[in-house]
């Protein structure tokens, strides 16, 4: 269950935030509830300009635990209503290091 801290990349949609340097992120893991969070724009990569209607992007996070099918990640921001950590399908995230 315990894993060494590893960087992961999570596919997402990125939207403009309410404040400068802030973005809203929507994560849609297959077969799981959507995850929404506000975070720094430095925690994401989009390859282009972020718009109010959203663009495809990547969220950078840390994996802190795992099971056979899922990993638990520390989310880099304020996630509602789940809090700072989420279980996400192992096949949905990419290991970054």
C-alpha positions, 0 to 999 in steps of 0.5 A, spaced: 500 500 500 505 504 501 509 507 495 515 512 495 513 519 492 512 519 485 510 524 480 504 523 476 501 526 470 493 526 470 489 528 464 484 533 465 480 539 462 483 546 465 479 552 465 481 559 467 480 561 475 477 567 479 484 570 480 491 571 476 495 565 476 489 560 478 486 555 474 480 550 475 481 543 473 476 538 471 478 530 472 474 525 469 477 518 471 473 513 467 468 509 472 469 514 477 466 521 480 469 527 477 474 531 481 474 538 481 479 543 484 482 550 484 490 550 483 496 554 481 497 554 473 504 552 474 501 545 476 498 544 469 500 544 462 496 545 456 500 547 450 496 553 449 492 558 452 487 557 457 480 559 456 473 560 460 470 554 456 477 549 458 482 546 454 485 539 454 491 539 459 495 535 464 495 536 472 502 534 475 501 531 482 504 526 487 502 519 488 503 517 495 500 510 495 497 504 491 493 498 490 492 493 484 488 497 480 488 504 483 493 510 486 492 515 491 495 522 489 496 528 493 492 533 489 496 540 488 490 545 490 483 545 493 479 539 491 471 539 492 468 535 496 473 530 496 479 534 500 487 534 498 487 526 496 484 522 491 484 514 489 484 514 481 485 508 476 492 506 475 491 506 468 488 513 468 495 516 470 502 516 467 508 516 472 512 522 470 519 520 474 
